[in-house]
Amino acid sequence: MQFLMAKNYQLAAPSYKKNTLGALVFLLSTFFSTTLYASTINPYSAEYDVFRKGERYGSALRQFSDVGNGQCKLRYSSKIKWMIFTDEREESGIFNCTDDKITPLKYTMVREGTGKDRNYKLLFDQNKKQIKSNQHKYPLKLDWSENFQDGMSYQAKMRIDLRSGATHFDYPIVDKKGKARHYKFEVIGKETITLPFGNLETIKVKRLYDNDKRQALAWFAPSMDFLLVRMWKGEKGVEQFDIQLKSHKQL
């Protein structure tokens, strides 16, 4: 389900607290996606376990719903605890989702726990072609693009693209801080994996970074309409965390 634009996830000392849990949950929220069909939306709820070196220390919940008028909502919440560090957050996106076209309308993220609390909001005014942020007094100074996505809506677009058979992805994103970025990915193969949910045949996707210091992999299950079922993040080849599907149900 920002496929991983977080900072290093380090668990060695308190001095890294800003780069530990925050990085993990940020990545969690960025790698998951919704269930969308050409003109039919199946609301769902999915739970994930969070592991590092085989030890479970957190969970995440993804919920997708149809809010009417051709709009969808993807909501993410997580609770992570490691030693004295805690992180709780909720992230959501509301976007138009008709005919496989994803158009962002509103994005929010609230974070509480160890370190500084966060509260971000973005509003996409499709008529005025402006983006407003609660971190700025005036609309963001960005050259408008009809292809803009936010940190949640792009996930729906990626799932649709996977279903259509795409193997390379490049999404222009406005991140939670109001900065324009590009998230790039590629399909690198198929793999059968074992999860708390069970055994699944998956499509394996890699995040493309500007350097080889960071690694990020994700597995999507075609049998579940390309739901993200696992995500792994590493730094210089060392595992930082492994997120795996625990349960899934249609609502």
Contacts in CASP RR format, 6 or more apart in sequence:
PFRMAT RR
TARGET T0000
AUTHOR 0000-0000-0000
METHOD contacts of the structure
MODEL  1
MQFLMAKNYQLAAPSYKKNTLGALVFLLSTFFSTTLYASTINPYSAEYDV
FRKGERYGSALRQFSDVGNGQCKLRYSSKIKWMIFTDEREESGIFNCTDD
KITPLKYTMVREGTGKDRNYKLLFDQNKKQIKSNQHKYPLKLDWSENFQD
GMSYQAKMRIDLRSGATHFDYPIVDKKGKARHYKFEVIGKETITLPFGNL
ETIKVKRLYDNDKRQALAWFAPSMDFLLVRMWKGEKGVEQFDIQLKSHKQ
L
1 28 0 8 1.000
1 29 0 8 1.000
1 30 0 8 1.000
1 31 0 8 1.000
1 32 0 8 1.000
1 33 0 8 1.000
1 62 0 8 1.000
1 155 0 8 1.000
1 218 0 8 1.000
1 228 0 8 1.000
1 231 0 8 1.000
2 26 0 8 1.000
2 27 0 8 1.000
2 29 0 8 1.000
2 30 0 8 1.000
2 31 0 8 1.000
2 151 0 8 1.000
2 154 0 8 1.000
2 173 0 8 1.000
2 175 0 8 1.000
2 181 0 8 1.000
2 183 0 8 1.000
3 27 0 8 1.000
3 30 0 8 1.000
3 31 0 8 1.000
3 183 0 8 1.000
3 185 0 8 1.000
3 207 0 8 1.000
3 216 0 8 1.000
3 218 0 8 1.000
4 27 0 8 1.000
4 30 0 8 1.000
4 31 0 8 1.000
4 207 0 8 1.000
4 214 0 8 1.000
4 216 0 8 1.000
4 233 0 8 1.000
5 26 0 8 1.000
5 30 0 8 1.000
5 175 0 8 1.000
5 181 0 8 1.000
5 183 0 8 1.000
6 22 0 8 1.000
6 23 0 8 1.000
6 24 0 8 1.000
6 26 0 8 1.000
6 27 0 8 1.000
6 30 0 8 1.000
6 233 0 8 1.000
7 18 0 8 1.000
7 19 0 8 1.000
7 23 0 8 1.000
8 16 0 8 1.000
8 19 0 8 1.000
8 23 0 8 1.000
8 214 0 8 1.000
8 235 0 8 1.000
8 240 0 8 1.000
9 19 0 8 1.000
9 20 0 8 1.000
9 23 0 8 1.000
9 24 0 8 1.000
9 27 0 8 1.000
9 233 0 8 1.000
9 234 0 8 1.000
9 235 0 8 1.000
9 240 0 8 1.000
9 241 0 8 1.000
10 16 0 8 1.000
10 19 0 8 1.000
10 20 0 8 1.000
10 235 0 8 1.000
10 240 0 8 1.000
11 20 0 8 1.000
11 52 0 8 1.000
11 82 0 8 1.000
14 84 0 8 1.000
17 85 0 8 1.000
17 114 0 8 1.000
17 115 0 8 1.000
18 115 0 8 1.000
18 116 0 8 1.000
20 82 0 8 1.000
20 85 0 8 1.000
21 80 0 8 1.000
21 82 0 8 1.000
21 85 0 8 1.000
21 86 0 8 1.000
21 87 0 8 1.000
21 113 0 8 1.000
21 114 0 8 1.000
22 80 0 8 1.000
22 87 0 8 1.000
22 89 0 8 1.000
22 111 0 8 1.000
23 240 0 8 1.000
24 50 0 8 1.000
24 80 0 8 1.000
24 87 0 8 1.000
24 233 0 8 1.000
24 240 0 8 1.000
24 241 0 8 1.000
25 60 0 8 1.000
25 78 0 8 1.000
25 80 0 8 1.000
25 87 0 8 1.000
25 89 0 8 1.000
25 111 0 8 1.000
27 216 0 8 1.000
27 231 0 8 1.000
27 233 0 8 1.000
27 241 0 8 1.000
28 48 0 8 1.000
28 50 0 8 1.000
28 60 0 8 1.000
28 76 0 8 1.000
28 78 0 8 1.000
28 231 0 8 1.000
28 243 0 8 1.000
29 60 0 8 1.000
29 76 0 8 1.000
29 78 0 8 1.000
29 89 0 8 1.000
29 91 0 8 1.000
29 109 0 8 1.000
29 151 0 8 1.000
29 152 0 8 1.000
30 151 0 8 1.000
30 155 0 8 1.000
31 155 0 8 1.000
31 216 0 8 1.000
31 218 0 8 1.000
31 228 0 8 1.000
31 231 0 8 1.000
31 243 0 8 1.000
32 46 0 8 1.000
32 48 0 8 1.000
32 60 0 8 1.000
32 62 0 8 1.000
32 76 0 8 1.000
32 155 0 8 1.000
32 228 0 8 1.000
32 231 0 8 1.000
33 74 0 8 1.000
33 155 0 8 1.000
33 156 0 8 1.000
33 158 0 8 1.000
33 159 0 8 1.000
33 220 0 8 1.000
33 226 0 8 1.000
33 227 0 8 1.000
33 228 0 8 1.000
34 64 0 8 1.000
34 72 0 8 1.000
34 74 0 8 1.000
34 97 0 8 1.000
34 155 0 8 1.000
34 156 0 8 1.000
34 159 0 8 1.000
35 41 0 8 1.000
35 42 0 8 1.000
35 43 0 8 1.000
35 44 0 8 1.000
35 64 0 8 1.000
35 159 0 8 1.000
35 225 0 8 1.000
35 227 0 8 1.000
36 72 0 8 1.000
36 97 0 8 1.000
36 100 0 8 1.000
36 102 0 8 1.000
36 156 0 8 1.000
36 159 0 8 1.000
36 160 0 8 1.000
37 225 0 8 1.000
38 99 0 8 1.000
38 100 0 8 1.000
39 98 0 8 1.000
39 99 0 8 1.000
41 64 0 8 1.000
41 66 0 8 1.000
41 72 0 8 1.000
41 97 0 8 1.000
42 64 0 8 1.000
42 225 0 8 1.000
42 250 0 8 1.000
43 63 0 8 1.000
43 64 0 8 1.000
43 65 0 8 1.000
43 66 0 8 1.000
43 250 0 8 1.000
43 251 0 8 1.000
44 62 0 8 1.000
44 63 0 8 1.000
44 64 0 8 1.000
44 227 0 8 1.000
44 248 0 8 1.000
44 249 0 8 1.000
44 250 0 8 1.000
44 251 0 8 1.000
45 61 0 8 1.000
45 62 0 8 1.000
45 63 0 8 1.000
45 64 0 8 1.000
45 248 0 8 1.000
45 249 0 8 1.000
45 251 0 8 1.000
46 61 0 8 1.000
46 62 0 8 1.000
46 63 0 8 1.000
46 227 0 8 1.000
46 245 0 8 1.000
46 247 0 8 1.000
46 248 0 8 1.000
46 249 0 8 1.000
47 59 0 8 1.000
47 60 0 8 1.000
47 61 0 8 1.000
47 245 0 8 1.000
47 246 0 8 1.000
47 247 0 8 1.000
47 248 0 8 1.000
48 59 0 8 1.000
48 60 0 8 1.000
48 61 0 8 1.000
48 62 0 8 1.000
48 243 0 8 1.000
48 244 0 8 1.000
48 245 0 8 1.000
48 246 0 8 1.000
49 56 0 8 1.000
49 58 0 8 1.000
49 59 0 8 1.000
49 196 0 8 1.000
49 243 0 8 1.000
49 244 0 8 1.000
49 246 0 8 1.000
50 56 0 8 1.000
50 57 0 8 1.000
50 58 0 8 1.000
50 59 0 8 1.000
50 60 0 8 1.000
50 78 0 8 1.000
50 80 0 8 1.000
50 241 0 8 1.000
50 242 0 8 1.000
50 243 0 8 1.000
51 57 0 8 1.000
51 241 0 8 1.000
51 242 0 8 1.000
51 243 0 8 1.000
51 244 0 8 1.000
52 239 0 8 1.000
52 240 0 8 1.000
52 241 0 8 1.000
52 242 0 8 1.000
53 239 0 8 1.000
54 242 0 8 1.000
57 80 0 8 1.000
57 81 0 8 1.000
57 82 0 8 1.000
58 78 0 8 1.000
58 79 0 8 1.000
58 80 0 8 1.000
58 81 0 8 1.000
59 78 0 8 1.000
59 79 0 8 1.000
59 246 0 8 1.000
60 76 0 8 1.000
60 77 0 8 1.000
60 78 0 8 1.000
60 243 0 8 1.000
61 76 0 8 1.000
61 77 0 8 1.000
61 78 0 8 1.000
62 74 0 8 1.000
62 75 0 8 1.000
62 76 0 8 1.000
63 74 0 8 1.000
63 75 0 8 1.000
63 76 0 8 1.000
63 251 0 8 1.000
64 72 0 8 1.000
64 73 0 8 1.000
64 74 0 8 1.000
64 75 0 8 1.000
65 72 0 8 1.000
65 73 0 8 1.000
65 75 0 8 1.000
65 251 0 8 1.000
66 72 0 8 1.000
66 73 0 8 1.000
67 73 0 8 1.000
67 94 0 8 1.000
70 96 0 8 1.000
70 97 0 8 1.000
70 98 0 8 1.000
71 94 0 8 1.000
71 95 0 8 1.000
71 96 0 8 1.000
71 97 0 8 1.000
71 105 0 8 1.000
72 94 0 8 1.000
72 95 0 8 1.000
72 96 0 8 1.000
72 97 0 8 1.000
72 156 0 8 1.000
73 92 0 8 1.000
73 93 0 8 1.000
73 94 0 8 1.000
74 92 0 8 1.000
74 93 0 8 1.000
74 95 0 8 1.000
74 152 0 8 1.000
74 153 0 8 1.000
74 155 0 8 1.000
74 156 0 8 1.000
75 90 0 8 1.000
75 91 0 8 1.000
75 92 0 8 1.000
75 93 0 8 1.000
76 89 0 8 1.000
76 90 0 8 1.000
76 91 0 8 1.000
76 92 0 8 1.000
76 152 0 8 1.000
77 88 0 8 1.000
77 89 0 8 1.000
77 90 0 8 1.000
77 91 0 8 1.000
78 87 0 8 1.000
78 88 0 8 1.000
78 89 0 8 1.000
79 86 0 8 1.000
79 87 0 8 1.000
79 88 0 8 1.000
80 86 0 8 1.000
80 87 0 8 1.000
80 88 0 8 1.000
81 87 0 8 1.000
84 114 0 8 1.000
85 114 0 8 1.000
86 113 0 8 1.000
86 114 0 8 1.000
87 111 0 8 1.000
87 112 0 8 1.000
87 113 0 8 1.000
87 114 0 8 1.000
88 111 0 8 1.000
88 112 0 8 1.000
88 113 0 8 1.000
89 109 0 8 1.000
89 110 0 8 1.000
89 111 0 8 1.000
89 112 0 8 1.000
89 118 0 8 1.000
90 108 0 8 1.000
90 109 0 8 1.000
90 110 0 8 1.000
91 107 0 8 1.000
91 108 0 8 1.000
91 109 0 8 1.000
91 110 0 8 1.000
91 152 0 8 1.000
92 107 0 8 1.000
92 108 0 8 1.000
92 109 0 8 1.000
92 152 0 8 1.000
93 104 0 8 1.000
93 105 0 8 1.000
93 106 0 8 1.000
93 107 0 8 1.000
93 108 0 8 1.000
93 150 0 8 1.000
93 151 0 8 1.000
93 152 0 8 1.000
93 153 0 8 1.000
94 104 0 8 1.000
94 105 0 8 1.000
94 106 0 8 1.000
94 107 0 8 1.000
95 102 0 8 1.000
95 103 0 8 1.000
95 104 0 8 1.000
95 105 0 8 1.000
95 150 0 8 1.000
95 152 0 8 1.000
95 153 0 8 1.000
95 156 0 8 1.000
96 102 0 8 1.000
96 103 0 8 1.000
96 105 0 8 1.000
97 156 0 8 1.000
100 160 0 8 1.000
102 149 0 8 1.000
102 153 0 8 1.000
102 154 0 8 1.000
102 156 0 8 1.000
102 157 0 8 1.000
102 160 0 8 1.000
103 124 0 8 1.000
103 126 0 8 1.000
103 153 0 8 1.000
104 122 0 8 1.000
104 124 0 8 1.000
104 148 0 8 1.000
104 149 0 8 1.000
104 150 0 8 1.000
104 152 0 8 1.000
104 153 0 8 1.000
104 174 0 8 1.000
105 123 0 8 1.000
105 124 0 8 1.000
105 126 0 8 1.000
106 121 0 8 1.000
106 122 0 8 1.000
106 123 0 8 1.000
106 124 0 8 1.000
107 120 0 8 1.000
107 121 0 8 1.000
107 122 0 8 1.000
107 124 0 8 1.000
107 150 0 8 1.000
107 151 0 8 1.000
107 152 0 8 1.000
107 153 0 8 1.000
107 176 0 8 1.000
108 120 0 8 1.000
108 121 0 8 1.000
108 122 0 8 1.000
109 118 0 8 1.000
109 119 0 8 1.000
109 120 0 8 1.000
109 121 0 8 1.000
109 176 0 8 1.000
110 117 0 8 1.000
110 118 0 8 1.000
110 119 0 8 1.000
110 120 0 8 1.000
111 117 0 8 1.000
111 118 0 8 1.000
111 119 0 8 1.000
119 134 0 8 1.000
120 133 0 8 1.000
120 134 0 8 1.000
120 135 0 8 1.000
120 176 0 8 1.000
120 177 0 8 1.000
121 133 0 8 1.000
121 134 0 8 1.000
122 131 0 8 1.000
122 132 0 8 1.000
122 133 0 8 1.000
122 150 0 8 1.000
122 174 0 8 1.000
122 176 0 8 1.000
122 178 0 8 1.000
123 131 0 8 1.000
123 132 0 8 1.000
123 133 0 8 1.000
124 131 0 8 1.000
124 148 0 8 1.000
124 150 0 8 1.000
124 174 0 8 1.000
125 131 0 8 1.000
125 132 0 8 1.000
125 139 0 8 1.000
129 144 0 8 1.000
130 139 0 8 1.000
130 140 0 8 1.000
130 144 0 8 1.000
131 139 0 8 1.000
131 140 0 8 1.000
131 142 0 8 1.000
131 144 0 8 1.000
131 148 0 8 1.000
131 174 0 8 1.000
131 178 0 8 1.000
132 139 0 8 1.000
132 140 0 8 1.000
133 140 0 8 1.000
133 177 0 8 1.000
133 178 0 8 1.000
135 177 0 8 1.000
135 178 0 8 1.000
136 178 0 8 1.000
140 174 0 8 1.000
140 178 0 8 1.000
142 174 0 8 1.000
142 178 0 8 1.000
142 180 0 8 1.000
145 172 0 8 1.000
147 171 0 8 1.000
147 172 0 8 1.000
148 172 0 8 1.000
148 173 0 8 1.000
148 174 0 8 1.000
149 157 0 8 1.000
149 171 0 8 1.000
149 172 0 8 1.000
149 173 0 8 1.000
149 174 0 8 1.000
150 173 0 8 1.000
150 174 0 8 1.000
150 175 0 8 1.000
150 176 0 8 1.000
151 173 0 8 1.000
151 175 0 8 1.000
151 176 0 8 1.000
154 171 0 8 1.000
154 173 0 8 1.000
154 183 0 8 1.000
157 171 0 8 1.000
158 169 0 8 1.000
158 171 0 8 1.000
158 185 0 8 1.000
159 220 0 8 1.000
159 225 0 8 1.000
159 226 0 8 1.000
159 227 0 8 1.000
159 228 0 8 1.000
161 169 0 8 1.000
162 187 0 8 1.000
162 203 0 8 1.000
162 205 0 8 1.000
162 220 0 8 1.000
162 226 0 8 1.000
163 225 0 8 1.000
163 226 0 8 1.000
166 187 0 8 1.000
167 186 0 8 1.000
167 187 0 8 1.000
168 184 0 8 1.000
168 185 0 8 1.000
168 186 0 8 1.000
168 187 0 8 1.000
169 183 0 8 1.000
169 184 0 8 1.000
169 185 0 8 1.000
169 186 0 8 1.000
170 182 0 8 1.000
170 183 0 8 1.000
170 184 0 8 1.000
171 182 0 8 1.000
171 183 0 8 1.000
171 184 0 8 1.000
172 180 0 8 1.000
172 181 0 8 1.000
172 182 0 8 1.000
173 180 0 8 1.000
173 181 0 8 1.000
173 182 0 8 1.000
173 183 0 8 1.000
174 180 0 8 1.000
174 181 0 8 1.000
175 181 0 8 1.000
183 207 0 8 1.000
184 207 0 8 1.000
184 208 0 8 1.000
185 205 0 8 1.000
185 206 0 8 1.000
185 207 0 8 1.000
185 208 0 8 1.000
186 205 0 8 1.000
186 206 0 8 1.000
186 208 0 8 1.000
187 203 0 8 1.000
187 204 0 8 1.000
187 205 0 8 1.000
187 206 0 8 1.000
188 204 0 8 1.000
188 205 0 8 1.000
188 206 0 8 1.000
189 203 0 8 1.000
189 204 0 8 1.000
190 201 0 8 1.000
190 202 0 8 1.000
190 203 0 8 1.000
190 204 0 8 1.000
191 201 0 8 1.000
191 202 0 8 1.000
191 204 0 8 1.000
191 219 0 8 1.000
192 199 0 8 1.000
192 200 0 8 1.000
192 201 0 8 1.000
192 202 0 8 1.000
193 199 0 8 1.000
193 200 0 8 1.000
193 202 0 8 1.000
193 219 0 8 1.000
193 229 0 8 1.000
193 230 0 8 1.000
195 229 0 8 1.000
195 230 0 8 1.000
195 244 0 8 1.000
195 245 0 8 1.000
195 246 0 8 1.000
196 244 0 8 1.000
196 245 0 8 1.000
196 246 0 8 1.000
197 229 0 8 1.000
197 244 0 8 1.000
197 245 0 8 1.000
197 246 0 8 1.000
197 247 0 8 1.000
197 248 0 8 1.000
200 219 0 8 1.000
200 221 0 8 1.000
200 223 0 8 1.000
200 224 0 8 1.000
200 229 0 8 1.000
200 245 0 8 1.000
201 221 0 8 1.000
201 222 0 8 1.000
201 223 0 8 1.000
202 219 0 8 1.000
202 220 0 8 1.000
202 221 0 8 1.000
202 222 0 8 1.000
202 229 0 8 1.000
202 230 0 8 1.000
203 219 0 8 1.000
203 220 0 8 1.000
203 221 0 8 1.000
203 222 0 8 1.000
203 226 0 8 1.000
204 217 0 8 1.000
204 218 0 8 1.000
204 219 0 8 1.000
205 217 0 8 1.000
205 218 0 8 1.000
205 219 0 8 1.000
205 220 0 8 1.000
206 215 0 8 1.000
206 216 0 8 1.000
206 217 0 8 1.000
207 215 0 8 1.000
207 216 0 8 1.000
207 217 0 8 1.000
207 218 0 8 1.000
209 216 0 8 1.000
213 235 0 8 1.000
213 236 0 8 1.000
214 233 0 8 1.000
214 234 0 8 1.000
214 235 0 8 1.000
215 232 0 8 1.000
215 233 0 8 1.000
215 234 0 8 1.000
215 235 0 8 1.000
215 237 0 8 1.000
216 231 0 8 1.000
216 232 0 8 1.000
216 233 0 8 1.000
216 234 0 8 1.000
217 231 0 8 1.000
217 232 0 8 1.000
217 233 0 8 1.000
218 228 0 8 1.000
218 230 0 8 1.000
218 231 0 8 1.000
218 232 0 8 1.000
219 228 0 8 1.000
219 229 0 8 1.000
219 230 0 8 1.000
219 231 0 8 1.000
220 226 0 8 1.000
220 227 0 8 1.000
220 228 0 8 1.000
220 229 0 8 1.000
221 227 0 8 1.000
221 229 0 8 1.000
224 248 0 8 1.000
227 245 0 8 1.000
227 248 0 8 1.000
228 245 0 8 1.000
229 244 0 8 1.000
229 245 0 8 1.000
230 242 0 8 1.000
230 243 0 8 1.000
230 244 0 8 1.000
230 245 0 8 1.000
231 242 0 8 1.000
231 243 0 8 1.000
232 239 0 8 1.000
232 241 0 8 1.000
232 242 0 8 1.000
232 243 0 8 1.000
233 239 0 8 1.000
233 240 0 8 1.000
233 241 0 8 1.000
233 242 0 8 1.000
234 240 0 8 1.000
END
